[in-house]
């Protein structure tokens, strides 16, 4: 993935940045290529849940 290469080249080490960009990249590719799903999208659900937890922790950090 080019995301890893670009973030490593920029010297990024925070895990939440990687997870956030992977989530955006995953859903963008899913929207562009629209693969057929027979079951619930487990990977997408896990990425979205992780993204929501990261956002909630950042909001909590800012507010308190």
N, C-alpha and C positions, 0 to 999 in steps of 0.2 A: 504494500500500500504506500502510496506517495505521502499520505498523511504522516506516517512515522518518519519518513526521510526528511520532510520539511520541518517537522517539529524538532527532530534531533539536530538538524542543521541550525535551527534558531536557538538551540540550547535549552529548550523547554524540558523541565523535569517533573512538573506537577501532573499527577495522575488524573485529576479532574478535567484538565484541559484535553488530554488524550481521549478520555471517555466521552466528553461532550462532543468533540469533533468526530469521533467514530460514530456516535449516535446520529448526528446530522448527516454524515456521509452515508450511513446505512439507509436512512429513510429517504434521502435524495435518490439513491440508486434504486430503491424499491419503487419509488414513484415514477422514475424514468423507464425502468425495464418491466415493471408490473408482472412479476412471476406469479404463476398460479399457486394458490395455497390450498392444500387439502385439510390442513389442521391449523390450529392457532399458531401465529408467528411467535414462537418461544424466544428466539433471539431478539426480535424487535421489542417484545414485552419486557425482557430483562434489561435491555439497553435503556428503554424509556423509564423503567422503574429506577434504575441506577441514576439516570440523568435527573429525575425528580428529586431523589434523595440528595444529590449533590447541590441542586439549586436550593432546596430547603435548608441545608446546612449553611450555605453561603448567606442566605437571607437571615437566618438566625444569627450568624456571626456579625452581620451588619447591624441588625436591630439591637442586639444585646452585647 
